[in-house]
């Protein structure tokens, strides 16, 4: 009887959610769909799971890939949204779908860049660095949505670092950005030296801003400044200490790229991050009209876009820049003028853990997982995040917290009983 009631709750709460492991290529069956061909540069490890491609774990050396995503016709989806397939294979007429996934070596990546940049009207490249709590497929589809909805014509380059895609892995994700810092600087150095590339724009979200700013800082110190072809750096909901940001900007020197800062004072994810990092304001949640920020931003010639009053389908108000049609078009206009990042599939258990502990710093340890275990049984997103964290912490934790939920997927035996 209890099992029947439990599975009833699971069905109501969405046992399956949207389809997972969506990166298995399908045929292009929708003539009106839009194609986004992107270069992938990643420090993630390759996956052996069909349709996943890369995991949240760290590779010993950077990997490269070329991926083509089909975006449904504008009449079939809302601008600012990723139309995730409910089942596989996806229908390109209504769903985001993967058309090509080719692993390539560094020489092939350079050739892709040269060919793609030549096709742009201004020889430009757009580099996107995603944020915290982002699985590989989430970063791919979100970037495809931004490229399509912004109308940008630059060669799209996705830099994706090892995120485990869970609020329970905040510490691991943070260290993964540091792990990726040199690889990102190497990419920036190559773009700076490639004569085919005339302009570079950078769009970073959340924790990806820390990685971006550190790589730019390293590059500036090493080279005695940043190249003039680096025109725009757009910082969306940056999870960066404001005091650290001040020093990073100084270290980059002048002239520096045009920085555009997207802030939102109701960003709940950054509110949690602030508590984690000693109650120091996070750059993405400041009030840009108050002292000392207003004067400092003006002095550094940093433009600010305040999204506080923009409504969002993101419960954490952390991905507004990607979900608002007006904002993504503004990003496109910014780039063209010469200049949900993530989908935030936050499980109920993740939210409860953050709320009850008052910090995400404890996440990623055995105690935090045990707190979240009961919720993993009834919440699909928590279940996905939970199982990956358990595997990372080893078999002893699995035994202690009884980690195997009765219903893992909608098709499992327990769900059908």
SEKOLMAR-923257 format. One line per 10 residues: number of its first residue (from 1); their letters; for each residue x, y, z of C-alpha. Coordinates in steps of 0.02 Angstrom, whole numbers, plus 32768, in hexadecimal, padded with zeros to 4 digits. Example, Ala and Ser with C-alpha at 12.3 -4.5 7.8 and 13.67 -1.06 7.14 Angstrom:
<sites>
1	as	8267:7F1F:8186 ~ 82AC:7FCB:8165 .
</sites>
This chain:
<sites>
1	xxxxxxxxxx	8000:8000:8000 ~ 808B:8079:802F ~ 80E5:8054:7F8C ~ 8048:807A:7F28 ~ 8031:8121:7F82 ~ 80E8:814B:7F6B ~ 80E4:812C:7EB0 ~ 8045:8192:7EA4 ~ 80A3:8226:7EEF ~ 8133:8206:7E76 .
11	xxxxxxxxxx	80C1:820A:7DDF ~ 8071:82AD:7E18 ~ 8119:82FE:7E3B ~ 815D:82D2:7D90 ~ 81C0:8233:7D9E ~ 8218:824E:7CF9 ~ 821A:830A:7CD9 ~ 8260:8330:7C2E ~ 82C8:82B1:7BD1 ~ 837D:829A:7C07 .
21	xxxxxxxxxx	8418:8271:7BA0 ~ 83D4:82CE:7B09 ~ 8478:82DB:7AA9 ~ 8460:8243:7A3A ~ 8453:828B:7988 ~ 83AF:827B:792A ~ 837C:829E:7877 ~ 8351:8351:7845 ~ 8298:833B:7822 ~ 825D:83F0:7838 .
31	xxxxxxxxxx	8285:845E:77A4 ~ 8251:84FD:7801 ~ 82BE:84DF:789A ~ 8359:8547:78BC ~ 8406:84F9:78C5 ~ 848A:8530:7943 ~ 8537:84E8:7923 ~ 85AD:8503:79B6 ~ 865E:84D9:79EC ~ 8670:8486:7A96 .
41	xxxxxxxxxx	870B:84A0:7B01 ~ 86FF:8443:7BA5 ~ 8760:8401:7C3A ~ 86D8:837F:7C5B ~ 86FA:82C5:7C4B ~ 86AC:8262:7BBF ~ 8613:81FB:7BEB ~ 85F0:8146:7BC0 ~ 8534:8163:7BCF ~ 84DF:8172:7B25 .
51	xxxxxxxxxx	849D:8222:7B09 ~ 84FC:8271:7B9A ~ 85A4:8290:7B44 ~ 85FB:82E3:7BD9 ~ 85E9:82CB:7C94 ~ 85FF:8344:7D26 ~ 86A9:82FB:7D50 ~ 8751:8348:7D24 ~ 87BA:8313:7C8E ~ 8877:8313:7C96 .
61	xxxxxxxxxx	887F:837C:7BF6 ~ 8802:83E7:7B95 ~ 878B:8393:7B1C ~ 873D:83DC:7A7F ~ 869F:83B6:7A1E ~ 862E:83FC:7998 ~ 8574:83F5:79BA ~ 84E0:842B:7950 ~ 843B:844D:79A8 ~ 8394:8461:7951 .
71	xxxxxxxxxx	8325:84E9:799D ~ 826A:84DD:7974 ~ 8216:8563:790A ~ 81E8:8600:796B ~ 8130:85D5:7956 ~ 814A:8535:79BB ~ 819D:857B:7A56 ~ 81AB:8615:7AC4 ~ 8244:8682:7AAD ~ 82B6:866D:7B44 .
81	xxxxxxxxxx	8286:85B9:7B65 ~ 82DD:8516:7B41 ~ 825B:849D:7AFB ~ 829A:83FF:7B4D ~ 825A:835C:7B01 ~ 81E3:82FC:7B70 ~ 8218:8258:7B21 ~ 829E:8215:7AAE ~ 82BB:8222:7A20 ~ 828B:82DB:7A1C .
91	xxxxxxxxxx	821E:8329:7997 ~ 8283:83B8:7946 ~ 81DF:840D:7917 ~ 81B6:842D:79CE ~ 8251:83FF:7A34 ~ 8306:842F:7A40 ~ 8362:83A0:79EC ~ 8416:836D:79D2 ~ 8447:8354:791D ~ 8502:8337:792B .
101	xxxxxxxxxx	8581:8310:79B3 ~ 8634:82FA:7978 ~ 86C8:82E9:79EC ~ 875A:8346:799D ~ 8811:8368:79C5 ~ 8860:8412:79E0 ~ 8893:8426:792A ~ 87E2:8403:78F0 ~ 87A3:8480:7970 ~ 8816:8505:7928 .
111	xxxxxxxxxx	87DA:84DB:7879 ~ 8723:84E8:78B1 ~ 8745:8592:78FC ~ 879D:85D3:7860 ~ 8710:8598:77EF ~ 8684:85D7:7860 ~ 86D0:8682:7880 ~ 86E4:86A0:77C4 ~ 8628:8686:77B0 ~ 85FF:8713:782A .
121	xxxxxxxxxx	85E7:87C5:77EA ~ 866B:880C:7861 ~ 86E2:877C:7888 ~ 869E:876C:7938 ~ 8692:86E1:79B8 ~ 861D:86D2:7A4D ~ 865D:866F:7AE3 ~ 85DC:8635:7B63 ~ 8610:85F6:7C0F ~ 857F:85A9:7C70 .
131	xxxxxxxxxx	8562:85B0:7D2B ~ 854D:8543:7DC4 ~ 84D7:84AE:7DC6 ~ 84E1:848A:7D0C ~ 84EB:83E2:7CB8 ~ 853D:83D6:7C0E ~ 849D:83C2:7BA9 ~ 8451:8457:7C07 ~ 84E2:84C6:7BD3 ~ 84D5:848F:7B1D .
141	xxxxxxxxxx	841B:84AD:7B0B ~ 841D:854F:7B6E ~ 84A9:8595:7B01 ~ 844C:8561:7A63 ~ 83B3:85BF:7AA4 ~ 8419:865B:7AC9 ~ 846C:8658:7A1E ~ 83C5:8643:79C5 ~ 8360:86BF:7A2D ~ 83E6:8746:7A31 .
151	xxxxxxxxxx	83FA:8743:7973 ~ 84B7:8749:7986 ~ 851E:871B:78EC ~ 85C3:86FA:7945 ~ 8617:864F:7945 ~ 85D2:85FC:79E5 ~ 864E:85AC:7A5D ~ 860E:8554:7AF9 ~ 868A:8544:7B87 ~ 8644:84C4:7C00 .
161	xxxxxxxxxx	869B:8497:7CA2 ~ 867E:8401:7D16 ~ 85DD:8428:7D72 ~ 857F:8398:7DC1 ~ 84DA:83F0:7DA4 ~ 849E:83F5:7E58 ~ 8490:8471:7EE7 ~ 84DC:83E7:7F4F ~ 8581:83FD:7EF4 ~ 85A5:84B6:7F0D .
171	xxxxxxxxxx	8654:849B:7F50 ~ 8682:8421:7EC6 ~ 8641:8497:7E40 ~ 86A1:8529:7E89 ~ 8744:84C7:7E86 ~ 871D:848E:7DD4 ~ 871E:8543:7D9A ~ 87CC:8557:7DE4 ~ 87FD:84B3:7D90 ~ 87C5:84FA:7CE7 .
181	xxxxxxxxxx	8816:85A5:7CF9 ~ 88B5:857E:7C97 ~ 8856:8526:7C0C ~ 87E5:85BD:7BF4 ~ 8879:8634:7BF3 ~ 88CB:85C7:7B6C ~ 882D:85D7:7B03 ~ 882D:8693:7B1A ~ 88E5:869B:7AEB ~ 88C2:863A:7A4B .
191	xxxxxxxxxx	8830:86AB:7A1C ~ 889F:8742:7A3B ~ 8926:8701:79C6 ~ 88B7:86B9:793B ~ 88B7:873B:78AF ~ 8812:86F8:786C ~ 87BA:872D:790E ~ 8799:87E8:790A ~ 8728:87FA:79A2 ~ 8705:8793:7A3E .
201	xxxxxxxxxx	866C:87A3:7AAE ~ 865A:8743:7B51 ~ 85B8:8718:7BAB ~ 85C8:86C9:7C58 ~ 8544:8693:7CD3 ~ 8546:8679:7D90 ~ 85E2:861D:7DCC ~ 8623:8621:7D1A ~ 8649:86D8:7D38 ~ 86CD:86AA:7DB9 .
211	xxxxxxxxxx	8720:8639:7D39 ~ 8714:86BE:7CB1 ~ 8758:874D:7D1A ~ 87E7:86E5:7D5D ~ 8819:86AB:7CAF ~ 8814:875E:7C6D ~ 8877:879A:7D04 ~ 88FD:8716:7CE7 ~ 8905:8743:7C30 ~ 8916:87FD:7C54 .
221	xxxxxxxxxx	89A2:87E1:7CD2 ~ 89FE:876B:7C5D ~ 89EC:87DA:7BC4 ~ 89F3:8886:7C13 ~ 893D:88A7:7BE8 ~ 88A9:8861:7B89 ~ 889D:8861:7ACA ~ 8833:88E8:7A7A ~ 87D4:8865:7A16 ~ 8783:882F:7ABA .
231	xxxxxxxxxx	86F3:88A9:7AA8 ~ 866C:8874:7B22 ~ 8662:8811:7BC3 ~ 85B0:87F6:7C00 ~ 85A1:87BF:7CB6 ~ 84F6:8771:7CD9 ~ 84CA:8755:7D91 ~ 8582:8749:7DC1 ~ 85A4:86E0:7E5B ~ 863F:8747:7E84 .
241	xxxxxxxxxx	8672:87A1:7F23 ~ 8667:885D:7F02 ~ 870C:887D:7F59 ~ 8763:87FB:7EEF ~ 8715:8844:7E52 ~ 875F:88EE:7E7B ~ 880D:88A4:7E7F ~ 87F0:883D:7DE2 ~ 87C0:88D7:7D7E ~ 885A:8934:7DBC .
251	xxxxxxxxxx	88CA:88A3:7D8B ~ 8883:88A3:7CDA ~ 88BC:8955:7CC2 ~ 8884:89D2:7C3E ~ 8842:89CD:7BBD ~ 87D4:8939:7BE8 ~ 873E:88F0:7B8A ~ 8694:893E:7B9D ~ 864B:88E7:7C36 ~ 858E:88D7:7C42 .
261	xxxxxxxxxx	854B:889D:7CEA ~ 84A0:884A:7CFB ~ 8463:8855:7DB0 ~ 83C5:8822:7E0D ~ 83AB:884A:7EC5 ~ 832D:87BB:7ED7 ~ 83A8:8735:7E9F ~ 838F:86AC:7F20 ~ 8423:8643:7EE7 ~ 8499:86D4:7F05 .
271	xxxxxxxxxx	8449:86F4:7FAE ~ 847B:8645:7FE2 ~ 8528:865D:7F99 ~ 853D:86FC:7FFE ~ 8520:869A:809F ~ 859E:8618:8068 ~ 8627:8697:8045 ~ 8626:86FB:80E7 ~ 8591:876F:80C8 ~ 85EF:87D5:8047 .
281	xxxxxxxxxx	8581:8818:7FBA ~ 8580:87B6:7F18 ~ 859A:881F:7E7D ~ 84FC:87E1:7E29 ~ 8487:881C:7EB3 ~ 84C5:88CA:7EDC ~ 845B:8966:7ECE ~ 84B8:89C6:7E46 ~ 8467:8A6B:7E77 ~ 84AD:8A70:7F27 .
291	xxxxxxxxxx	8557:8A9F:7F6B ~ 85DE:8A6A:7F57 ~ 85AB:8A00:7EC1 ~ 8564:8A8B:7E54 ~ 8603:8AF3:7E5A ~ 8678:8A5D:7E47 ~ 861A:8A16:7DB2 ~ 861B:8AC0:7D5D ~ 86D5:8AD5:7D7F ~ 86FA:8A2A:7D32 .
301	xxxxxxxxxx	8684:8A50:7CA0 ~ 861D:89B4:7CC4 ~ 856C:89B8:7C7F ~ 84E3:896E:7CEB ~ 843C:8920:7CBE ~ 83CC:890A:7D57 ~ 8356:8875:7D40 ~ 8307:887D:7DEE ~ 825A:88A7:7DAB ~ 8262:882B:7D1B .
311	xxxxxxxxxx	81F0:8796:7D38 ~ 823C:86EA:7D22 ~ 8203:8637:7D16 ~ 829F:860A:7D79 ~ 826F:85F2:7E2F ~ 831A:862F:7E68 ~ 8317:86CB:7DF9 ~ 83C6:869A:7DC4 ~ 83B2:8682:7D08 ~ 834C:871A:7CD7 .
321	xxxxxxxxxx	83C9:8754:7C53 ~ 83A7:86BA:7BE8 ~ 82EB:86AA:7C01 ~ 82B3:875B:7BDB ~ 8299:8778:7B1F ~ 82C7:882F:7B32 ~ 8369:8808:7B8D ~ 83A7:8782:7B15 ~ 8386:87F8:7A85 ~ 83E2:8880:7AE2 .
331	xxxxxxxxxx	8475:8809:7AF2 ~ 846E:87EA:7A37 ~ 8469:88A4:7A15 ~ 84FC:88C1:7A88 ~ 8563:883F:7A2B ~ 852D:8879:797F ~ 855A:892C:79AB ~ 860E:88F3:79BD ~ 85DA:88C9:7A58 ~ 8398:85F4:7C7D .
341	xxxxxxxxxx	8452:8605:7C69 ~ 8435:8569:7CB0 ~ 838D:8513:7CBA ~ 8399:850B:7D77 ~ 8348:8462:7D89 ~ 8350:8476:7E45 ~ 8309:83E6:7EA6 ~ 829A:83FE:7F3E ~ 831B:83A6:7FA8 ~ 83A2:841E:7F6E .
351	xxxxxxxxxx	8335:84B1:7F9F ~ 830B:8469:804A ~ 83C2:8445:806C ~ 83F7:84F6:8041 ~ 8369:8540:80A7 ~ 837F:84D5:8142 ~ 843C:84DE:814C ~ 8442:8595:811A ~ 84D7:856D:80AB ~ 8508:8509:8013 .
361	xxxxxxxxxx	85B7:84F2:8058 ~ 8582:8454:80B3 ~ 853F:840D:8011 ~ 859F:8382:7FC1 ~ 85C1:8326:8064 ~ 8570:828D:80B1 ~ 850A:82EE:8131 ~ 84BC:835C:80AC ~ 848D:82C6:8042 ~ 843C:826D:80D3 .
371	xxxxxxxxxx	83D1:8308:80F3 ~ 8399:8308:803E ~ 837D:824C:8030 ~ 82C3:8246:8060 ~ 8298:82CC:7FE0 ~ 82F5:8271:7F56 ~ 826E:81EC:7F5A ~ 81E3:8264:7F28 ~ 823A:82E9:7EBF ~ 8280:82C0:7E13 .
381	xxxxxxxxxx	8304:8349:7E0B ~ 8343:8325:7EBA ~ 834D:826D:7E8A ~ 83BD:8292:7DF4 ~ 842E:8307:7E57 ~ 8430:8293:7EEC ~ 846A:81F6:7E94 ~ 84FD:824C:7E40 ~ 8536:8295:7EE6 ~ 852C:81EC:7F3A .
391	xxxxxxxxxx	8599:819C:7EB5 ~ 861A:8225:7ECC ~ 8623:820B:7F89 ~ 8638:814E:7F7F ~ 85E2:80AE:7FB9 ~ 85EB:80D0:8075 ~ 857A:8168:8063 ~ 8503:8104:7FF8 ~ 84F2:8082:8081 ~ 84D8:8102:810C .
401	xxxxxxxxxx	8454:8169:80B4 ~ 83F7:80DC:805B ~ 8408:8138:7FB9 ~ 83A3:80CF:7F42 ~ 82F7:8120:7F2E ~ 8268:80A8:7F0E ~ 8242:80FD:7E6A ~ 82D2:813F:7E00 ~ 8278:8157:7D5B ~ 81C8:8155:7D16 .
411	xxxxxxx	81EB:80AF:7CC1 ~ 8232:8055:7D58 ~ 81DF:7FBB:7DA2 ~ 81B5:8014:7E45 ~ 8160:80A3:7DE7 ~ 80F0:802A:7D8C ~ 80BB:7FCA:7E26 .
</sites>
